[in-house]
Amino acid sequence: MLTSRTRTYDFVVRRARDATNRADLERKRGYQINRGSGHSKSMRSGILSATPVTKKKSKARKAPVRSPRASKPAPRGRAPRRPGAQASVRQTPRSGSGLAPGMQPINCYLAVANPTASIEFLERAFGFTRGVVLADPEGQLRYAEMRHGSSTVVLVRKSDGATATGGSAALYAYVEDVDRAAAQARLAGAGVEEPADKPWGDRVAVVVDPDGYRWVLATFKKLAPFA
């Protein structure tokens, strides 16, 4: 009975001493044992020690700073077109086309008795505008280019032999080589006048087709003043 009490006493004393030692160790090292807080425990040399588990702080990622988007450079090789800019009516003829500046491949010539009255009628009735207008020494109009969009109708005074069509209605057609075109028309059975250079800068040949219509074949040679 005495032995059992002695053992119990020794056990209580030992437990109290261990608790005291543990409290002293905690005060010295500044640790706090909390069995439910995730601390790790280890027994070194028979002494209970506590090592705190340090949680790493996750660093917040900074959003990348985007520089303002640069404007796309204008494509090279083409200059920006100014607003309101329009192409000139009279364009340089393409090389080898035989076309005179400001004219169409095929132009309609109308022979009229009074060019001045015909000009006014085309302006009021169909919205034509005046292009080149020529008068004779007495001041009477004998030649007028009337324009409608990209098309041209030429008015000449009837029976005026000084005009390109000899004062007759005709189709004035530009070709690359008037001499070759005239020879081809002759082989096809048309009546053809010999090509000749004219004062207005074209080399022309008058062709009459089997139905009696007049065609003036022309090849532009040089710029000449209107007269």
C-alpha positions as CSV (number, residue, x, y, z in Angstrom):
1,M,0.0,0.0,0.0
2,L,2.8,2.4,0.8
3,T,4.6,1.4,-2.3
4,S,1.6,2.2,-4.5
5,R,1.1,5.6,-2.9
6,T,4.8,6.3,-3.3
7,R,4.6,5.5,-7.0
8,T,1.5,7.7,-7.4
9,Y,3.2,10.5,-5.6
10,D,6.3,10.2,-7.7
11,F,4.2,10.2,-10.9
12,V,2.3,13.4,-9.9
13,V,5.6,15.1,-8.9
14,R,7.1,14.1,-12.2
15,R,4.1,15.4,-14.2
16,A,4.2,18.7,-12.3
17,R,7.9,19.1,-12.9
18,D,7.5,18.3,-16.7
19,A,4.7,20.9,-16.9
20,T,6.9,23.5,-15.1
21,N,9.9,22.8,-17.4
22,R,7.7,23.0,-20.4
23,A,6.2,26.4,-19.3
24,D,9.8,27.7,-18.7
25,L,10.8,26.5,-22.1
26,E,7.9,28.2,-23.8
27,R,8.6,31.5,-22.0
28,K,12.2,31.4,-23.0
29,R,11.7,30.7,-26.7
30,G,8.4,32.6,-27.1
31,Y,6.5,29.7,-28.5
32,Q,2.9,28.9,-27.8
33,I,1.8,25.3,-28.1
34,N,-1.6,24.9,-29.6
35,R,-2.4,21.4,-30.6
36,G,-5.2,22.4,-32.9
37,S,-3.5,25.3,-34.8
38,G,-1.4,23.2,-37.2
39,H,1.9,23.5,-35.2
40,S,4.3,20.5,-35.6
41,K,5.6,18.8,-32.5
42,S,8.8,16.9,-32.0
43,M,10.5,15.3,-29.1
44,R,14.2,16.0,-29.0
45,S,16.3,14.5,-26.2
46,G,13.2,13.6,-24.3
47,I,12.0,17.3,-24.2
48,L,8.7,18.3,-25.9
49,S,9.4,21.2,-28.2
50,A,7.2,23.1,-30.7
51,T,8.1,24.4,-34.1
52,P,5.6,26.9,-35.6
53,V,4.5,26.1,-39.2
54,T,4.9,29.3,-41.2
55,K,2.5,29.8,-44.0
56,K,3.8,31.4,-47.1
57,K,2.0,34.5,-48.3
58,S,0.9,34.3,-51.9
59,K,2.0,37.3,-53.8
60,A,-0.7,39.0,-55.8
61,R,0.2,39.1,-59.4
62,K,0.2,42.5,-60.9
63,A,-1.7,43.0,-64.1
64,P,0.6,43.8,-67.0
65,V,0.5,47.5,-67.9
66,R,-0.4,47.7,-71.6
67,S,1.0,50.6,-73.6
68,P,-1.5,52.5,-75.7
69,R,-2.0,50.8,-79.0
70,A,0.0,52.6,-81.7
71,S,-2.0,53.6,-84.8
72,K,-1.3,51.5,-87.9
73,P,1.0,53.2,-90.4
74,A,-0.5,54.1,-93.7
75,P,0.4,51.7,-96.5
76,R,3.3,52.8,-98.5
77,G,3.2,53.5,-102.2
78,R,-0.1,55.3,-102.1
79,A,-0.5,58.9,-101.0
80,P,-3.6,59.8,-99.1
81,R,-6.2,61.4,-101.3
82,R,-7.3,64.8,-100.3
83,P,-11.0,65.3,-99.8
84,G,-12.7,67.0,-102.7
85,A,-9.9,66.2,-105.1
86,Q,-11.2,65.3,-108.6
87,A,-9.5,64.0,-111.6
88,S,-8.9,66.4,-114.5
89,V,-11.3,66.1,-117.4
90,R,-8.5,66.2,-119.9
91,Q,-6.2,63.2,-119.3
92,T,-2.9,62.3,-120.9
93,P,-3.5,59.7,-123.6
94,R,-2.2,56.2,-123.0
95,S,0.9,55.4,-124.9
96,G,0.1,53.7,-128.2
97,S,-3.7,54.2,-127.9
98,G,-3.8,56.9,-130.6
99,L,-6.4,58.8,-128.4
100,A,-6.3,62.6,-128.2
101,P,-6.4,64.3,-124.7
102,G,-10.0,64.9,-123.5
103,M,-11.6,62.8,-126.2
104,Q,-13.3,59.4,-126.1
105,P,-12.4,56.4,-128.4
106,I,-15.6,57.1,-130.4
107,N,-17.1,60.6,-130.6
108,C,-20.4,61.6,-132.3
109,Y,-20.3,64.5,-134.7
110,L,-23.7,66.2,-135.5
111,A,-24.0,68.6,-138.4
112,V,-26.5,71.4,-137.5
113,A,-27.7,74.5,-139.2
114,N,-27.3,76.8,-136.1
115,P,-24.7,75.6,-133.6
116,T,-25.7,78.3,-131.1
117,A,-29.3,77.2,-131.0
118,S,-28.3,73.6,-130.8
119,I,-26.0,74.3,-127.8
120,E,-28.8,76.0,-125.9
121,F,-31.2,73.1,-126.7
122,L,-28.8,70.4,-125.5
123,E,-28.1,72.4,-122.3
124,R,-31.8,72.9,-121.4
125,A,-33.1,69.5,-122.6
126,F,-30.4,67.1,-121.6
127,G,-28.1,68.9,-119.2
128,F,-25.1,69.0,-121.5
129,T,-22.3,71.4,-120.6
130,R,-20.0,73.3,-123.0
131,G,-16.4,72.2,-123.6
132,V,-14.3,73.7,-126.4
133,V,-16.3,76.2,-128.5
134,L,-14.9,77.8,-131.7
135,A,-16.2,80.7,-133.8
136,D,-15.4,81.8,-137.3
137,P,-13.9,85.3,-138.1
138,E,-17.4,86.8,-138.1
139,G,-18.0,85.6,-134.6
140,Q,-20.5,82.8,-135.5
141,L,-20.1,79.5,-133.7
142,R,-19.0,76.7,-136.0
143,Y,-17.6,74.0,-133.6
144,A,-18.7,73.0,-130.1
145,E,-17.8,70.1,-127.8
146,M,-20.8,69.3,-125.7
147,R,-20.1,67.0,-122.7
148,H,-22.4,64.8,-120.7
149,G,-20.5,62.9,-118.0
150,S,-17.6,61.2,-119.7
151,S,-19.3,61.4,-123.1
152,T,-18.8,64.0,-125.8
153,V,-21.0,65.1,-128.7
154,V,-19.4,67.5,-131.2
155,L,-21.6,70.0,-133.1
156,V,-20.3,71.3,-136.4
157,R,-21.9,73.7,-138.8
158,K,-23.6,71.9,-141.7
159,S,-21.6,71.9,-145.0
160,D,-18.5,73.5,-143.3
161,G,-15.7,71.9,-145.3
162,A,-13.1,73.1,-142.7
163,T,-14.4,70.8,-140.0
164,A,-13.1,67.3,-139.3
165,T,-16.1,65.6,-141.0
166,G,-16.4,68.1,-143.8
167,G,-19.7,69.5,-142.4
168,S,-21.4,66.1,-142.3
169,A,-22.7,64.0,-139.4
170,A,-20.2,61.2,-138.6
171,L,-18.6,59.0,-136.0
172,Y,-15.1,60.2,-135.1
173,A,-13.1,57.1,-134.0
174,Y,-9.6,57.0,-132.6
175,V,-7.4,54.1,-133.6
176,E,-3.9,53.1,-132.8
177,D,-2.7,53.3,-136.5
178,V,-5.0,55.1,-138.9
179,D,-3.1,53.9,-142.0
180,R,-3.5,50.3,-141.0
181,A,-7.1,50.7,-140.0
182,A,-8.0,52.5,-143.3
183,A,-6.4,49.7,-145.3
184,Q,-8.4,47.1,-143.4
185,A,-11.6,49.0,-144.0
186,R,-10.8,49.1,-147.7
187,L,-10.3,45.4,-147.8
188,A,-13.7,45.0,-146.1
189,G,-15.4,46.9,-149.0
190,A,-15.8,50.4,-147.5
191,G,-15.0,53.6,-149.5
192,V,-11.9,55.1,-148.0
193,E,-10.1,58.4,-148.5
194,E,-6.4,58.5,-148.2
195,P,-5.1,59.3,-144.6
196,A,-3.8,62.9,-144.1
197,D,-2.5,65.0,-141.3
198,K,-4.8,67.8,-140.1
199,P,-4.2,71.2,-138.5
200,W,-5.8,70.1,-135.2
201,G,-3.1,67.5,-134.6
202,D,-4.8,64.2,-135.8
203,R,-4.0,62.1,-138.8
204,V,-7.4,61.1,-140.3
205,A,-9.0,59.0,-143.0
206,V,-12.7,59.3,-143.9
207,V,-14.5,55.9,-144.4
208,V,-18.0,55.4,-145.7
209,D,-19.5,52.1,-144.8
210,P,-21.9,50.0,-147.0
211,D,-25.0,51.7,-145.4
212,G,-23.7,55.2,-146.2
213,Y,-22.6,56.2,-142.7
214,R,-19.4,58.2,-142.4
215,W,-16.6,57.2,-140.1
216,V,-13.6,59.4,-139.5
217,L,-10.7,57.3,-138.4
218,A,-8.1,59.3,-136.5
219,T,-4.8,58.9,-134.7
220,F,-3.5,61.6,-132.4
221,K,-0.1,62.9,-133.4
222,K,0.5,66.2,-131.6
223,L,-1.1,68.9,-129.6
224,A,-2.1,71.9,-131.8
225,P,-3.9,75.1,-130.9
226,F,-7.6,75.3,-131.6
227,A,-8.4,77.6,-134.5
